[in-house]
Amino acid sequence: MANTGYGRINYATANKQGQQGIVQNQQNIATDQKFKQDEIDRALSVIEARKKEHKLLRNPKITEAMLRTIRER
């Protein structure tokens, strides 16, 4: 499974280090084509993983133990 990143940093509530990380990521996206493509690929991977998990959660045959196993992969 692809790295799903660290995410969930809110610029308004992030500490100084978190804010600097956000700014650095924005600069990398603007100037580094490979970084930008890697971020796009990672984001798409996260979206697909969440779609699959959502489908599984709606399936009554899926148990919590099965979901934990899937999440650990």
N, C-alpha and C positions, 0 to 999 in steps of 0.2 A: 504494500500500500504506500502511496506517496506521502511524503511529509505534509502534514496538514498545517504546519506553521504554528506560530504562537498566538497571533491575533488578539482580538479583544482589547486593544489599547485605545483608550479614548483620550484624545489630545487635551480635552478640557480637564480631565482628572488625573492624567499621567504625571508622574514625577519628572524631574528635569531629565534624567537619563531616558525615560520613556519618550519624552517629547523629542529629544535629540535623535532617538532611533526612528521615530516617525519621519522627521525631516530628512534623515539620511536615506530612508527607503524611498521617499518621494524624489530625491535627487537621483538615486540609482535608477529608478523607473524612467526618469526623464532623460538620462544620459547613457544608460547601459542597455543595449538591445537584448542581450542574453538574459540579464537580470529581469527585464520587463517580461520576456517570454516565459521565463521560469515562474514568475509570479502569476501570470495568466494560467499556465499549466497547473500550478498548485491550486489556484482558486477553482478551476474547473474540476479538478480531482475532488476537492472538498465538497463541491456542489453535488457531484455524482454520488459520493459516499453518503451524504446526507439524504439524498433521494432514495437510495437503496435502504438505508436504515428506516426511513419513514415508511416505506412500503412494508418492511418487516414488522414494524410496530403495529401496523394495521392488520396484520395476519394473526388471527387468534391461535394458530397452531405454534407460534413462536413463543418459547418460554424465556424467562429472564436469563437463565443460564446460557441459553443459545445466544442471546443478544450480547452478553458479556464476552463470550468467545469471539463473536464477530468484531466487537469493538477493540479487542486486544490484538487483532491481526494488523 
